[in-house]
Amino acid sequence: MRKFSCLIVQFGFFFGALAYAHLSIAYAEITIITHPATKNQWTEKQVHDLYVGTLRAGQVRVLEQTDSEIRKEFYDKFLQKSEAQMKKIWSVLIFSGQRAPSLAANNQATLDYVKTHPDSIGYVSSQFWKLELTKPDKERPVVLFVVK
Amino acid sequence: MLRRIVSLVAALIFGMFSLNTFAADIKLNGFASAYARASLTEDPHSLWTDGKGVNYSNDTKIGLNLRSDYEENWSANAQLVAAQKSILATNSSPTWAPGFDWFFVTYDDPATDLSINVGRQLFPGTLTAEYVDVGLTYPWRRLPEQFASIQPFKAFEGVSVQRQMNLFGQALSIRVFGGGGRPNGFDTVPPTTAEIDDLIGTRLNLEGDGWKLHSTYSQFHVVQLIPSYTATPTPPSNSTLNIIRIAIPGTIRVFTLGAHYEKESLMIYSEYSQSHLSETDAIFTSRELAKGYYSTLGYHFGKFLPHYTYSYAKFDAGHLIAGHEKSHALGLNYQMNPSTVVKGEYLIQEDTHGALVLSSEGTARSVALGINLVF
């Protein structure tokens, strides 16, 4: 009986680790979203250039998440920049009066902001987005592309 | 008169935006620098000798940036900076004077893709001019002083119009500006002032991911005010400050060309600038006032960035400080975190000047250690 209990615990740890790995892999994908009114305006390169500061945004609101986990993923996978490089890029834009990013605390805050601000672009984890798709929402933002 | 109207309009609009959007979308960001610098030599003939002891105030400053986005096409921007206003003041009497470095209103026209700024703006004379107070954005303690002194002023009041376009997949931006006013000029005690009139200029930037080409051309008229102290004969002895007005005839033209490359681990900055004075009575006569350049080479080793900068400037025989200057700077930066960088510097400055007011020839060595951060 004791051996059986140990076996159950070990299997539990094993499957738990598998489940965590699955969640981690899903979280590593990032979905770029925008307000439905602006869906057709932005290509992948344009979004990249908006975030690295080489494309003038006009009044486009570019969102940054203060959640460091997903922000690092976004910088690393899509922008291919370090946090220090992005901090320098944003500092140049902010302190020369060009523009400043709007900040969202997490995936939900990003979603709420993009829904209510036309010409806004943000990023959320694909895992979060998949959960959102299961909910009825007529004003849901649209997907520009997914970063894997 | 026009400049005053421009400033008043910008101030009114900025105030209106601030009131209307106070509870809404106002973004606050800040920056700070703190440095300690010590001279290693006391060559009395050098222009660059700071004297004995450690100077804590020359490069120490704090700034606050405010931005309000109003409706779809309007925004208001302002930057407040507190820094020592004199490079000649001693540690015992730094003249800290917080004030608005710049403030302007921006209108973005989606139909024409033009961006229009009205108000007080930083003069875009160099690669880093528009964010010159934010040390985190560039590798040096400050832009090489020999090169920086060629730039005529820091800010102006007026209008600028910018358009960005796509050129073979890279971003080309053209900015035309004009105005005048009382710019933040060279830091002295008390500050020299100059009235800038009829400023017009253009700035071209071509940039991609990790690189940037920059060029600026501007021309203007100037009346310069220079302080002069006269000691009074009766005790207690005091100095009476007199202002000498020197109207510089002709048109001053300034041209700058620069490049920045920073990709993978390699970092390169390089700029060239020259200024000319055209006499009004001989349109095609142009006298060179100053010219200079600098080059910086650096390489990222993880969080460390060692770099070397050579700078040279030559000032015309008619210039107040005629002669030439050069410097060698060895720097080592350490990125503590994305918002904070620690910088160390060993600097050798050599100058040879002789004419008019100042005459000097010497070498100065100094070390500096400081920190730059944004918040």
Interface residues (C-beta under 8 A of the other chain):
Chain A: K45 D49 V52 T54 L55 R56 G58 Q59 R61 S82 E83 A84 M86 K87 K88 S91 V92 I94 F95 S96 G97 R99 A100 S102 D119
Chain B: D25 K27 N29 F31 G63 N65 R67 D69 E72 N73 S75 N77 Q79 W102 F104 T106 D108 P110 D113 S115 N117 Q121 L122 E130 Y131 D133 V134 L136 T137 Q162 Q164 G169 Q170 A171 S173 E207 G208 D209 Q335 N337 P338 S339 V374
